Amino acid sequence: MIVSMKKKKLLFVFNPHSGKGQIRNKLLEIVDIFVKTGYEVQIHPTQEPKDARELVKKRAGKFDLVVCSGGDGTLDEVVSGMMQREKRAAIGYIPAGSTNDFAVSLKLPKNMIEAARTSVLGTPFRCDVGDMNGKFFVYIAAFGLFTDVSYGTPQEWKNILGHAAYLLEGAKSLTSIKSYPMVVECNGELIKGDFIFGMITNSTSVGGFKNMTGTNVELNDGLFEVTLIKKPKNPMELSEILVSLTSRKDETELIYSTKAAHLSLASEEEVAWTLDGEFGGSHTKVLIQNNRQAVEIMVGREES
């Protein structure tokens, strides 16, 4: 009696333009790793925005593992597509963008070949996923100062300058700080104020800067780290805010920070939001919820 072993199937989705297109030089080696670990591989280079999301939403059920390569935006699309499925496959992530905040949070290898090995030989980690008005995000939903930087900076600048591109564009925004009068409901508390910036995060790194989101960050605890910054009245208060943010010492009343599973924000005028570095629409009312341990992402095995 002959028993045929059914091969495991892997869908490999990659953004050919991320990080100077470095995936092109590594593609054969990466696919070889997948095949050698027993997978039958289907390769799909993304063709346009939201391509990865729609592909995963429609076809992920036919695969045992979905691996993506690109920046955080590519991962966001893959996770968003997976969240719209009842049956979800594990996700591998090979970082290839200019910042890769969430890859840093997951402690994934920066080397693409090592990250490919982690994708197929690592261990699944059940990770929280955010939902803002029905749109999913992996690690950040934000508004205000600096939030237009990541989707307003030309791709060429991102590739050449990396983190510096965010800083350069952000510095130009300091000349005219816009504030947004908001009412925020969080943990049974109402917070009112004129806010210049807000971020709801599930990450240890934002814009390439570690520890900006707070201390004791857990990616699977069902809680977001919430940071809201009130409008400074003078340059000294602005300096106070920047020092407090970079040192993560809550020594100013201008920054409200907490942890929450869900919160709502309401404003009279429409406020533009960014989700994982991409434009998330303009809203007067926002409801943000945490889907605890909603997807599995492959990470490195813990050393014993």
Disulfide bonds with the S-S distance in Angstrom:
none
